[in-house]
């Protein structure tokens, strides 16, 4: 995964990511673009949703929380909803993390929205208490 959020000069970083994406396609990897992020995935269909499914299935977990601020996080939201709908989880909450660069569809996919990473940290602190 390549992130260039916060880079001093994001133009050159984005150009380099585009070059890497082209190379990845030739190496049987699938580029998936997010907000100033490039994920390189194997053709096998692995994403944040499949990773969440794998972790939750083997842990005996009954409830789950997934927070995200990017297009690629919507796969995780979808996985939790599927697990809840199929009875594999008793409860699942998807938290969208708002920002000026949030992707289209994040608000509609989230159960709740918080302001920035600090807002999500506050949610976790409240749950821990």
N, CA, C and O atoms as CSV, one atom per row, in Angstrom:
chain,resi,resn,atom,element,x,y,z
A,1,UNK,N,N,0.850,-1.153,0.000
A,1,UNK,CA,C,0.000,0.000,0.000
A,1,UNK,C,C,0.903,1.224,0.000
A,1,UNK,O,O,1.861,1.303,0.769
A,2,UNK,N,N,0.592,2.159,-0.854
A,2,UNK,CA,C,1.333,3.410,-0.933
A,2,UNK,C,C,0.417,4.549,-0.502
A,2,UNK,O,O,-0.657,4.740,-1.073
A,3,UNK,N,N,0.840,5.298,0.500
A,3,UNK,CA,C,0.097,6.467,0.983
A,3,UNK,C,C,0.947,7.695,0.722
A,3,UNK,O,O,2.154,7.675,0.963
A,4,UNK,N,N,0.339,8.758,0.234
A,4,UNK,CA,C,1.072,10.013,0.133
A,4,UNK,C,C,0.291,11.174,0.733
A,4,UNK,O,O,0.572,12.337,0.443
A,5,UNK,N,N,-0.688,10.854,1.570
A,5,UNK,CA,C,-1.373,11.911,2.329
A,5,UNK,C,C,-0.361,12.575,3.236
A,5,UNK,O,O,0.396,11.903,3.938
A,6,UNK,N,N,-0.351,13.856,3.219
A,6,UNK,CA,C,0.578,14.580,4.076
A,6,UNK,C,C,1.942,14.799,3.453
A,6,UNK,O,O,2.811,15.418,4.067
A,7,UNK,N,N,2.144,14.298,2.233
A,7,UNK,CA,C,3.428,14.527,1.581
A,7,UNK,C,C,3.573,16.008,1.262
A,7,UNK,O,O,2.605,16.671,0.889
A,8,UNK,N,N,4.778,16.514,1.411
A,8,UNK,CA,C,5.010,17.944,1.176
A,8,UNK,C,C,4.662,18.335,-0.263
A,8,UNK,O,O,4.085,19.395,-0.505
A,9,UNK,N,N,5.018,17.472,-1.206
A,9,UNK,CA,C,4.718,17.696,-2.625
A,9,UNK,C,C,4.024,16.452,-3.152
A,9,UNK,O,O,4.673,15.493,-3.570
A,10,UNK,N,N,2.698,16.478,-3.128
A,10,UNK,CA,C,1.983,15.250,-3.483
A,10,UNK,C,C,1.913,14.984,-4.980
A,10,UNK,O,O,1.638,13.854,-5.383
A,11,UNK,N,N,2.156,15.999,-5.822
A,11,UNK,CA,C,2.141,15.788,-7.273
A,11,UNK,C,C,3.143,14.737,-7.725
A,11,UNK,O,O,2.756,13.779,-8.395
A,12,UNK,N,N,4.425,14.885,-7.381
A,12,UNK,CA,C,5.408,13.871,-7.774
A,12,UNK,C,C,5.111,12.497,-7.159
A,12,UNK,O,O,5.362,11.467,-7.785
A,13,UNK,N,N,4.581,12.486,-5.946
A,13,UNK,CA,C,4.254,11.206,-5.308
A,13,UNK,C,C,3.133,10.508,-6.064
A,13,UNK,O,O,3.171,9.292,-6.252
A,14,UNK,N,N,2.141,11.266,-6.495
A,14,UNK,CA,C,1.034,10.670,-7.248
A,14,UNK,C,C,1.508,10.163,-8.608
A,14,UNK,O,O,1.083,9.096,-9.051
A,15,UNK,N,N,2.371,10.904,-9.265
A,15,UNK,CA,C,2.918,10.440,-10.543
A,15,UNK,C,C,3.680,9.134,-10.374
A,15,UNK,O,O,3.553,8.223,-11.192
A,16,UNK,N,N,4.469,9.045,-9.315
A,16,UNK,CA,C,5.227,7.805,-9.054
A,16,UNK,C,C,4.267,6.659,-8.767
A,16,UNK,O,O,4.503,5.535,-9.209
A,17,UNK,N,N,3.183,6.925,-8.030
A,17,UNK,CA,C,2.194,5.880,-7.746
A,17,UNK,C,C,1.565,5.381,-9.042
A,17,UNK,O,O,1.317,4.183,-9.184
A,18,UNK,N,N,1.303,6.279,-9.988
A,18,UNK,CA,C,0.738,5.864,-11.276
A,18,UNK,C,C,1.711,4.970,-12.044
A,18,UNK,O,O,1.300,4.006,-12.691
A,19,UNK,N,N,2.997,5.294,-11.969
A,19,UNK,CA,C,4.012,4.443,-12.610
A,19,UNK,C,C,4.032,3.057,-11.964
A,19,UNK,O,O,4.104,2.041,-12.655
A,20,UNK,N,N,3.970,3.030,-10.646
A,20,UNK,CA,C,3.976,1.762,-9.923
A,20,UNK,C,C,2.735,0.952,-10.258
A,20,UNK,O,O,2.810,-0.269,-10.398
A,21,UNK,N,N,1.595,1.618,-10.389
A,21,UNK,CA,C,0.346,0.922,-10.732
A,21,UNK,C,C,0.467,0.236,-12.087
A,21,UNK,O,O,-0.003,-0.889,-12.257
A,22,UNK,N,N,1.091,0.902,-13.049
A,22,UNK,CA,C,1.282,0.290,-14.376
A,22,UNK,C,C,2.186,-0.933,-14.280
A,22,UNK,O,O,1.911,-1.960,-14.899
A,23,UNK,N,N,3.255,-0.826,-13.511
A,23,UNK,CA,C,4.160,-1.961,-13.325
A,23,UNK,C,C,3.450,-3.119,-12.619
A,23,UNK,O,O,3.665,-4.285,-12.949
A,24,UNK,N,N,2.617,-2.785,-11.658
A,24,UNK,CA,C,1.907,-3.812,-10.881
A,24,UNK,C,C,0.983,-4.628,-11.768
A,24,UNK,O,O,0.873,-5.842,-11.599
A,25,UNK,N,N,0.321,-3.977,-12.706
A,25,UNK,CA,C,-0.585,-4.697,-13.595
A,25,UNK,C,C,0.160,-5.755,-14.388
A,25,UNK,O,O,-0.390,-6.819,-14.672
A,26,UNK,N,N,1.388,-5.478,-14.743
A,26,UNK,CA,C,2.205,-6.453,-15.456
A,26,UNK,C,C,2.704,-7.575,-14.567
A,26,UNK,O,O,3.206,-8.587,-15.057
A,27,UNK,N,N,2.566,-7.398,-13.258
A,27,UNK,CA,C,3.021,-8.407,-12.294
A,27,UNK,C,C,1.844,-9.119,-11.637
A,27,UNK,O,O,1.968,-9.635,-10.527
A,28,UNK,N,N,0.706,-9.146,-12.321
A,28,UNK,CA,C,-0.500,-9.838,-11.849
A,28,UNK,C,C,-1.044,-9.259,-10.545
A,28,UNK,O,O,-1.582,-9.985,-9.709
A,29,UNK,N,N,-0.899,-7.956,-10.384
A,29,UNK,CA,C,-1.483,-7.258,-9.250
A,29,UNK,C,C,-2.544,-6.295,-9.757
A,29,UNK,O,O,-2.450,-5.786,-10.874
A,30,UNK,N,N,-3.552,-6.048,-8.934
A,30,UNK,CA,C,-4.639,-5.152,-9.302
A,30,UNK,C,C,-4.495,-3.864,-8.513
A,30,UNK,O,O,-4.562,-3.887,-7.285
A,31,UNK,N,N,-4.297,-2.729,-9.197
A,31,UNK,CA,C,-4.235,-1.462,-8.476
A,31,UNK,C,C,-5.632,-1.012,-8.065
A,31,UNK,O,O,-6.575,-1.089,-8.853
A,32,UNK,N,N,-5.756,-0.548,-6.839
A,32,UNK,CA,C,-7.029,-0.019,-6.338
A,32,UNK,C,C,-6.728,1.336,-5.736
A,32,UNK,O,O,-5.961,1.451,-4.780
A,33,UNK,N,N,-7.347,2.372,-6.314
A,33,UNK,CA,C,-7.082,3.743,-5.909
A,33,UNK,C,C,-8.022,4.190,-4.815
A,33,UNK,O,O,-9.212,3.877,-4.837
A,34,UNK,N,N,-7.489,4.915,-3.867
A,34,UNK,CA,C,-8.264,5.558,-2.826
A,34,UNK,C,C,-7.846,7.014,-2.747
A,34,UNK,O,O,-7.321,7.573,-3.711
A,35,UNK,N,N,-8.077,7.610,-1.622
A,35,UNK,CA,C,-7.748,9.021,-1.418
A,35,UNK,C,C,-6.276,9.139,-1.054
A,35,UNK,O,O,-5.880,8.912,0.090
A,36,UNK,N,N,-5.489,9.493,-2.035
A,36,UNK,CA,C,-4.039,9.603,-1.898
A,36,UNK,C,C,-3.438,8.306,-1.371
A,36,UNK,O,O,-2.549,8.302,-0.519
A,37,UNK,N,N,-3.958,7.204,-1.910
A,37,UNK,CA,C,-3.453,5.885,-1.555
A,37,UNK,C,C,-3.615,4.971,-2.759
A,37,UNK,O,O,-4.582,5.078,-3.513
A,38,UNK,N,N,-2.669,4.084,-2.924
A,38,UNK,CA,C,-2.731,3.049,-3.942
A,38,UNK,C,C,-2.520,1.717,-3.250
A,38,UNK,O,O,-1.482,1.483,-2.632
A,39,UNK,N,N,-3.514,0.846,-3.360
A,39,UNK,CA,C,-3.372,-0.518,-2.858
A,39,UNK,C,C,-3.046,-1.409,-4.042
A,39,UNK,O,O,-3.627,-1.258,-5.116
A,40,UNK,N,N,-2.133,-2.323,-3.852
A,40,UNK,CA,C,-1.806,-3.311,-4.872
A,40,UNK,C,C,-2.268,-4.660,-4.349
A,40,UNK,O,O,-1.772,-5.153,-3.336
A,41,UNK,N,N,-3.227,-5.249,-5.056
A,41,UNK,CA,C,-3.847,-6.490,-4.596
A,41,UNK,C,C,-3.543,-7.620,-5.559
A,41,UNK,O,O,-3.457,-7.409,-6.768
A,42,UNK,N,N,-3.382,-8.811,-5.025
A,42,UNK,CA,C,-3.262,-9.956,-5.930
A,42,UNK,C,C,-4.596,-10.188,-6.630
A,42,UNK,O,O,-5.643,-9.789,-6.121
A,43,UNK,N,N,-4.564,-10.813,-7.764
A,43,UNK,CA,C,-5.772,-11.059,-8.538
A,43,UNK,C,C,-6.764,-11.916,-7.755
A,43,UNK,O,O,-7.927,-12.006,-8.148
A,44,UNK,N,N,-6.354,-12.528,-6.693
A,44,UNK,CA,C,-7.190,-13.448,-5.912
A,44,UNK,C,C,-8.390,-12.795,-5.235
A,44,UNK,O,O,-9.143,-13.498,-4.562
A,45,UNK,N,N,-8.604,-11.511,-5.373
A,45,UNK,CA,C,-9.775,-10.865,-4.790
A,45,UNK,C,C,-9.638,-10.550,-3.314
A,45,UNK,O,O,-10.615,-10.645,-2.571
A,46,UNK,N,N,-8.465,-10.184,-2.882
A,46,UNK,CA,C,-8.226,-9.858,-1.482
A,46,UNK,C,C,-8.376,-8.353,-1.293
A,46,UNK,O,O,-7.805,-7.565,-2.047
A,47,UNK,N,N,-9.149,-7.959,-0.279
A,47,UNK,CA,C,-9.330,-6.554,0.035
A,47,UNK,C,C,-9.569,-6.416,1.535
A,47,UNK,O,O,-9.456,-7.400,2.266
A,48,UNK,N,N,-9.892,-5.233,1.999
A,48,UNK,CA,C,-10.107,-5.021,3.426
A,48,UNK,C,C,-11.315,-5.806,3.934
A,48,UNK,O,O,-11.357,-6.202,5.099
A,49,UNK,N,N,-12.280,-6.028,3.072
A,49,UNK,CA,C,-13.442,-6.825,3.468
A,49,UNK,C,C,-13.080,-8.283,3.678
A,49,UNK,O,O,-13.485,-8.884,4.672
A,50,UNK,N,N,-12.322,-8.859,2.756
A,50,UNK,CA,C,-11.942,-10.267,2.915
A,50,UNK,C,C,-10.999,-10.434,4.104
A,50,UNK,O,O,-11.031,-11.459,4.785
A,51,UNK,N,N,-10.158,-9.427,4.356
A,51,UNK,CA,C,-9.278,-9.487,5.528
A,51,UNK,C,C,-10.104,-9.448,6.808
A,51,UNK,O,O,-9.838,-10.206,7.741
A,52,UNK,N,N,-11.103,-8.573,6.860
A,52,UNK,CA,C,-11.971,-8.497,8.040
A,52,UNK,C,C,-12.719,-9.806,8.247
A,52,UNK,O,O,-12.821,-10.293,9.373
A,53,UNK,N,N,-13.241,-10.378,7.165
A,53,UNK,CA,C,-13.942,-11.669,7.271
A,53,UNK,C,C,-13.031,-12.738,7.853
A,53,UNK,O,O,-13.431,-13.482,8.748
A,54,UNK,N,N,-11.813,-12.814,7.348
A,54,UNK,CA,C,-10.870,-13.816,7.833
A,54,UNK,C,C,-10.551,-13.659,9.306
A,54,UNK,O,O,-10.514,-14.641,10.048
A,55,UNK,N,N,-10.320,-12.426,9.730
A,55,UNK,CA,C,-10.011,-12.180,11.141
A,55,UNK,C,C,-11.199,-12.477,12.045
A,55,UNK,O,O,-11.040,-13.087,13.102
A,56,UNK,N,N,-12.370,-12.054,11.640
A,56,UNK,CA,C,-13.557,-12.213,12.488
A,56,UNK,C,C,-14.032,-13.663,12.548
A,56,UNK,O,O,-14.553,-14.092,13.577
A,57,UNK,N,N,-13.869,-14.406,11.494
A,57,UNK,CA,C,-14.330,-15.798,11.475
A,57,UNK,C,C,-13.555,-16.679,12.446
A,57,UNK,O,O,-14.127,-17.585,13.053
A,58,UNK,N,N,-12.270,-16.423,12.596
A,58,UNK,CA,C,-11.489,-17.328,13.447
A,58,UNK,C,C,-11.355,-16.866,14.882
A,58,UNK,O,O,-10.758,-17.567,15.699
A,59,UNK,N,N,-11.893,-15.712,15.208
A,59,UNK,CA,C,-11.701,-15.185,16.547
A,59,UNK,C,C,-12.847,-15.385,17.515
A,59,UNK,O,O,-12.739,-14.980,18.672
A,60,UNK,N,N,-13.937,-15.992,17.087
A,60,UNK,CA,C,-15.080,-16.143,17.974
A,60,UNK,C,C,-15.702,-14.813,18.358
A,60,UNK,O,O,-16.296,-14.691,19.430
A,61,UNK,N,N,-15.572,-13.831,17.509
A,61,UNK,CA,C,-16.072,-12.482,17.775
A,61,UNK,C,C,-17.576,-12.429,17.534
A,61,UNK,O,O,-18.075,-13.019,16.576
A,62,UNK,N,N,-18.294,-11.726,18.399
A,62,UNK,CA,C,-19.745,-11.588,18.247
A,62,UNK,C,C,-20.158,-10.195,17.802
A,62,UNK,O,O,-21.238,-10.010,17.239
A,63,UNK,N,N,-19.296,-9.213,18.055
A,63,UNK,CA,C,-19.593,-7.835,17.667
A,63,UNK,C,C,-18.325,-7.207,17.097
A,63,UNK,O,O,-17.215,-7.527,17.521
A,64,UNK,N,N,-18.509,-6.303,16.122
A,64,UNK,CA,C,-17.327,-5.704,15.491
A,64,UNK,C,C,-17.590,-4.252,15.132
A,64,UNK,O,O,-18.729,-3.839,14.913
A,65,UNK,N,N,-16.511,-3.493,15.077
A,65,UNK,CA,C,-16.515,-2.092,14.698
A,65,UNK,C,C,-15.465,-1.919,13.609
A,65,UNK,O,O,-14.343,-2.408,13.740
A,66,UNK,N,N,-15.826,-1.226,12.540
A,66,UNK,CA,C,-14.874,-0.950,11.459
A,66,UNK,C,C,-14.926,0.536,11.188
A,66,UNK,O,O,-15.997,1.086,10.932
A,67,UNK,N,N,-13.782,1.193,11.243
A,67,UNK,CA,C,-13.708,2.617,10.953
A,67,UNK,C,C,-12.870,2.863,9.719
A,67,UNK,O,O,-11.855,2.202,9.501
A,68,UNK,N,N,-13.299,3.816,8.914
A,68,UNK,CA,C,-12.522,4.107,7.725
A,68,UNK,C,C,-12.852,5.448,7.123
A,68,UNK,O,O,-13.908,6.028,7.375
A,69,UNK,N,N,-11.911,5.932,6.311
A,69,UNK,CA,C,-12.059,7.251,5.697
A,69,UNK,C,C,-11.812,7.224,4.199
A,69,UNK,O,O,-11.680,8.277,3.575
A,70,UNK,N,N,-11.749,6.045,3.619
A,70,UNK,CA,C,-11.360,5.959,2.224
A,70,UNK,C,C,-12.260,5.005,1.461
A,70,UNK,O,O,-12.979,4.198,2.052
A,71,UNK,N,N,-12.213,5.105,0.166
A,71,UNK,CA,C,-13.003,4.249,-0.708
A,71,UNK,C,C,-12.723,2.771,-0.448
A,71,UNK,O,O,-13.635,1.945,-0.483
A,72,UNK,N,N,-11.472,2.446,-0.191
A,72,UNK,CA,C,-11.107,1.049,0.037
A,72,UNK,C,C,-11.675,0.495,1.343
A,72,UNK,O,O,-11.745,-0.722,1.515
A,73,UNK,N,N,-12.078,1.370,2.259
A,73,UNK,CA,C,-12.677,0.925,3.518
A,73,UNK,C,C,-14.119,0.464,3.347
A,73,UNK,O,O,-14.656,-0.227,4.213
A,74,UNK,N,N,-14.737,0.834,2.257
A,74,UNK,CA,C,-16.126,0.424,2.022
A,74,UNK,C,C,-16.236,-1.095,1.884
A,74,UNK,O,O,-17.287,-1.665,2.177
A,75,UNK,N,N,-15.164,-1.753,1.443
A,75,UNK,CA,C,-15.155,-3.223,1.394
A,75,UNK,C,C,-15.296,-3.800,2.801
A,75,UNK,O,O,-15.990,-4.796,3.003
A,76,UNK,N,N,-14.641,-3.174,3.761
A,76,UNK,CA,C,-14.759,-3.611,5.151
A,76,UNK,C,C,-16.152,-3.394,5.693
A,76,UNK,O,O,-16.691,-4.249,6.395
A,77,UNK,N,N,-16.747,-2.239,5.366
A,77,UNK,CA,C,-18.123,-1.961,5.785
A,77,UNK,C,C,-19.058,-3.041,5.247
A,77,UNK,O,O,-19.902,-3.565,5.974
A,78,UNK,N,N,-18.900,-3.366,3.971
A,78,UNK,CA,C,-19.770,-4.350,3.326
A,78,UNK,C,C,-19.608,-5.726,3.983
A,78,UNK,O,O,-20.595,-6.436,4.174
A,79,UNK,N,N,-18.399,-6.099,4.324
A,79,UNK,CA,C,-18.154,-7.396,4.955
A,79,UNK,C,C,-18.834,-7.486,6.321
A,79,UNK,O,O,-19.454,-8.501,6.638
A,80,UNK,N,N,-18.721,-6.435,7.125
A,80,UNK,CA,C,-19.373,-6.449,8.439
A,80,UNK,C,C,-20.886,-6.522,8.305
A,80,UNK,O,O,-21.550,-7.234,9.058
A,81,UNK,N,N,-21.422,-5.791,7.352
A,81,UNK,CA,C,-22.876,-5.841,7.151
A,81,UNK,C,C,-23.330,-7.227,6.719
A,81,UNK,O,O,-24.377,-7.703,7.159
A,82,UNK,N,N,-22.557,-7.874,5.865
A,82,UNK,CA,C,-22.893,-9.224,5.429
A,82,UNK,C,C,-22.851,-10.187,6.618
A,82,UNK,O,O,-23.737,-11.027,6.773
A,83,UNK,N,N,-21.828,-10.062,7.448
A,83,UNK,CA,C,-21.714,-10.947,8.610
A,83,UNK,C,C,-22.867,-10.718,9.590
A,83,UNK,O,O,-23.392,-11.670,10.168
A,84,UNK,N,N,-23.252,-9.479,9.772
A,84,UNK,CA,C,-24.380,-9.183,10.659
A,84,UNK,C,C,-25.680,-9.722,10.054
A,84,UNK,O,O,-26.481,-10.340,10.755
A,85,UNK,N,N,-25.883,-9.494,8.794
A,85,UNK,CA,C,-27.104,-9.941,8.132
A,85,UNK,C,C,-27.240,-11.444,8.058
A,85,UNK,O,O,-28.353,-11.970,8.046
A,86,UNK,N,N,-26.114,-12.142,8.007
A,86,UNK,CA,C,-26.147,-13.598,7.919
A,86,UNK,C,C,-26.129,-14.267,9.293
A,86,UNK,O,O,-26.127,-15.494,9.389
A,87,UNK,N,N,-26.117,-13.458,10.356
A,87,UNK,CA,C,-26.120,-14.008,11.704
A,87,UNK,C,C,-24.757,-14.399,12.241
A,87,UNK,O,O,-24.662,-14.937,13.344
A,88,UNK,N,N,-23.704,-14.141,11.486
A,88,UNK,CA,C,-22.353,-14.482,11.955
A,88,UNK,C,C,-21.853,-13.501,13.008
A,88,UNK,O,O,-20.952,-13.816,13.784
A,89,UNK,N,N,-22.444,-12.314,13.028
A,89,UNK,CA,C,-22.171,-11.319,14.065
A,89,UNK,C,C,-23.500,-10.890,14.668
A,89,UNK,O,O,-24.502,-10.756,13.965
A,90,UNK,N,N,-23.496,-10.678,15.976
A,90,UNK,CA,C,-24.693,-10.146,16.634
A,90,UNK,C,C,-24.828,-8.656,16.365
A,90,UNK,O,O,-25.937,-8.133,16.256
A,91,UNK,N,N,-23.710,-7.989,16.261
A,91,UNK,CA,C,-23.725,-6.553,16.027
A,91,UNK,C,C,-22.502,-6.121,15.251
A,91,UNK,O,O,-21.420,-6.688,15.402
A,92,UNK,N,N,-22.684,-5.108,14.417
A,92,UNK,CA,C,-21.583,-4.553,13.632
A,92,UNK,C,C,-21.872,-3.077,13.404
A,92,UNK,O,O,-22.996,-2.698,13.076
A,93,UNK,N,N,-20.852,-2.252,13.581
A,93,UNK,CA,C,-20.996,-0.815,13.385
A,93,UNK,C,C,-19.883,-0.345,12.459
A,93,UNK,O,O,-18.713,-0.681,12.642
A,94,UNK,N,N,-20.275,0.439,11.463
A,94,UNK,CA,C,-19.330,0.999,10.503
A,94,UNK,C,C,-19.257,2.499,10.727
A,94,UNK,O,O,-20.255,3.206,10.585
A,95,UNK,N,N,-18.070,2.983,11.079
A,95,UNK,CA,C,-17.860,4.397,11.390
A,95,UNK,C,C,-17.085,5.047,10.257
A,95,UNK,O,O,-15.973,4.625,9.937
A,96,UNK,N,N,-17.667,6.067,9.652
A,96,UNK,CA,C,-16.970,6.847,8.640
A,96,UNK,C,C,-16.208,7.980,9.303
A,96,UNK,O,O,-16.708,8.620,10.228
A,97,UNK,N,N,-15.010,8.220,8.832
A,97,UNK,CA,C,-14.172,9.286,9.369
A,97,UNK,C,C,-14.171,10.434,8.361
A,97,UNK,O,O,-13.601,10.321,7.276
A,98,UNK,N,N,-14.811,11.530,8.732
A,98,UNK,CA,C,-14.994,12.667,7.834
A,98,UNK,C,C,-13.695,13.426,7.613
A,98,UNK,O,O,-12.855,13.543,8.505
A,99,UNK,N,N,-13.559,13.934,6.398
A,99,UNK,CA,C,-12.446,14.813,6.053
A,99,UNK,C,C,-12.848,15.594,4.811
A,99,UNK,O,O,-13.873,15.309,4.191
A,100,UNK,N,N,-12.042,16.567,4.459
A,100,UNK,CA,C,-12.309,17.347,3.253
A,100,UNK,C,C,-12.174,16.489,2.003
A,100,UNK,O,O,-12.745,16.818,0.963
A,101,UNK,N,N,-11.427,15.399,2.092
A,101,UNK,CA,C,-11.156,14.552,0.930
A,101,UNK,C,C,-11.921,13.233,0.968
A,101,UNK,O,O,-11.571,12.300,0.245
A,102,UNK,N,N,-12.948,13.141,1.792
A,102,UNK,CA,C,-13.657,11.868,1.915
A,102,UNK,C,C,-14.270,11.461,0.584
A,102,UNK,O,O,-14.721,12.312,-0.182
A,103,UNK,N,N,-14.287,10.169,0.309
A,103,UNK,CA,C,-14.814,9.708,-0.972
A,103,UNK,C,C,-16.332,9.757,-1.021
A,103,UNK,O,O,-17.012,9.689,0.003
A,104,UNK,N,N,-16.833,9.875,-2.221
A,104,UNK,CA,C,-18.274,9.837,-2.430
A,104,UNK,C,C,-18.784,8.475,-1.965
A,104,UNK,O,O,-18.175,7.446,-2.258
A,105,UNK,N,N,-19.867,8.472,-1.263
A,105,UNK,CA,C,-20.460,7.222,-0.807
A,105,UNK,C,C,-20.110,6.839,0.620
A,105,UNK,O,O,-20.756,5.962,1.193
A,106,UNK,N,N,-19.108,7.473,1.206
A,106,UNK,CA,C,-18.705,7.113,2.567
A,106,UNK,C,C,-19.824,7.393,3.560
A,106,UNK,O,O,-20.150,6.537,4.383
A,107,UNK,N,N,-20.410,8.572,3.493
A,107,UNK,CA,C,-21.473,8.940,4.446
A,107,UNK,C,C,-22.673,8.006,4.324
A,107,UNK,O,O,-23.260,7.616,5.334
A,108,UNK,N,N,-23.034,7.651,3.119
A,108,UNK,CA,C,-24.170,6.763,2.923
A,108,UNK,C,C,-23.904,5.341,3.385
A,108,UNK,O,O,-24.832,4.621,3.752
A,109,UNK,N,N,-22.652,4.934,3.369
A,109,UNK,CA,C,-22.297,3.571,3.764
A,109,UNK,C,C,-22.057,3.428,5.261
A,109,UNK,O,O,-22.116,2.322,5.798
A,110,UNK,N,N,-21.788,4.542,5.935
A,110,UNK,CA,C,-21.451,4.497,7.366
A,110,UNK,C,C,-22.711,4.508,8.228
A,110,UNK,O,O,-23.722,5.115,7.874
A,111,UNK,N,N,-22.625,3.821,9.369
A,111,UNK,CA,C,-23.701,3.887,10.364
A,111,UNK,C,C,-23.646,5.205,11.124
A,111,UNK,O,O,-24.669,5.720,11.576
A,112,UNK,N,N,-22.437,5.743,11.258
A,112,UNK,CA,C,-22.222,7.012,11.955
A,112,UNK,C,C,-20.964,7.649,11.382
A,112,UNK,O,O,-20.100,6.964,10.834
A,113,UNK,N,N,-20.874,8.963,11.517
A,113,UNK,CA,C,-19.700,9.698,11.058
A,113,UNK,C,C,-19.063,10.399,12.252
A,113,UNK,O,O,-19.753,10.844,13.169
A,114,UNK,N,N,-17.739,10.488,12.226
A,114,UNK,CA,C,-16.988,11.254,13.222
A,114,UNK,C,C,-16.068,12.206,12.477
A,114,UNK,O,O,-15.767,11.999,11.301
A,115,UNK,N,N,-15.629,13.239,13.159
A,115,UNK,CA,C,-14.738,14.223,12.551
A,115,UNK,C,C,-13.285,13.815,12.722
A,115,UNK,O,O,-12.742,13.868,13.826
A,116,UNK,N,N,-12.667,13.415,11.645
A,116,UNK,CA,C,-11.242,13.130,11.614
A,116,UNK,C,C,-10.802,11.963,12.474
A,116,UNK,O,O,-11.604,11.362,13.188
A,117,UNK,N,N,-9.508,11.648,12.397
A,117,UNK,CA,C,-8.949,10.548,13.192
A,117,UNK,C,C,-9.144,10.748,14.694
A,117,UNK,O,O,-9.292,9.784,15.444
A,118,UNK,N,N,-9.141,12.011,15.121
A,118,UNK,CA,C,-9.350,12.290,16.544
A,118,UNK,C,C,-10.741,11.849,16.976
A,118,UNK,O,O,-10.916,11.331,18.079
A,119,UNK,N,N,-11.722,12.052,16.119
A,119,UNK,CA,C,-13.087,11.619,16.419
A,119,UNK,C,C,-13.181,10.115,16.549
A,119,UNK,O,O,-13.894,9.607,17.413
A,120,UNK,N,N,-12.463,9.398,15.693
A,120,UNK,CA,C,-12.480,7.937,15.786
A,120,UNK,C,C,-11.741,7.477,17.039
A,120,UNK,O,O,-12.161,6.520,17.690
A,121,UNK,N,N,-10.656,8.144,17.377
A,121,UNK,CA,C,-9.929,7.817,18.610
A,121,UNK,C,C,-10.848,8.018,19.820
A,121,UNK,O,O,-10.802,7.236,20.770
A,122,UNK,N,N,-11.669,9.050,19.788
A,122,UNK,CA,C,-12.604,9.291,20.883
A,122,UNK,C,C,-13.618,8.160,21.010
A,122,UNK,O,O,-13.961,7.758,22.122
A,123,UNK,N,N,-14.097,7.647,19.884
A,123,UNK,CA,C,-15.021,6.511,19.899
A,123,UNK,C,C,-14.343,5.315,20.571
A,123,UNK,O,O,-14.940,4.661,21.426
A,124,UNK,N,N,-13.134,5.037,20.197
A,124,UNK,CA,C,-12.406,3.896,20.783
A,124,UNK,C,C,-12.164,4.098,22.277
A,124,UNK,O,O,-12.277,3.152,23.056
A,125,UNK,N,N,-11.835,5.318,22.677
A,125,UNK,CA,C,-11.634,5.616,24.101
A,125,UNK,C,C,-12.928,5.390,24.884
A,125,UNK,O,O,-12.908,4.809,25.969
A,126,UNK,N,N,-14.040,5.846,24.339
A,126,UNK,CA,C,-15.330,5.656,25.010
A,126,UNK,C,C,-15.665,4.164,25.143
A,126,UNK,O,O,-16.166,3.726,26.179
A,127,UNK,N,N,-15.390,3.405,24.109
A,127,UNK,CA,C,-15.657,1.965,24.171
A,127,UNK,C,C,-14.760,1.278,25.198
A,127,UNK,O,O,-15.188,0.350,25.883
A,128,UNK,N,N,-13.530,1.733,25.297
A,128,UNK,CA,C,-12.586,1.133,26.250
A,128,UNK,C,C,-13.008,1.424,27.696
A,128,UNK,O,O,-12.739,0.631,28.598
A,129,UNK,N,N,-13.668,2.561,27.904
A,129,UNK,CA,C,-14.116,2.920,29.251
A,129,UNK,C,C,-15.405,2.198,29.540
A,129,UNK,O,O,-15.968,2.351,30.624
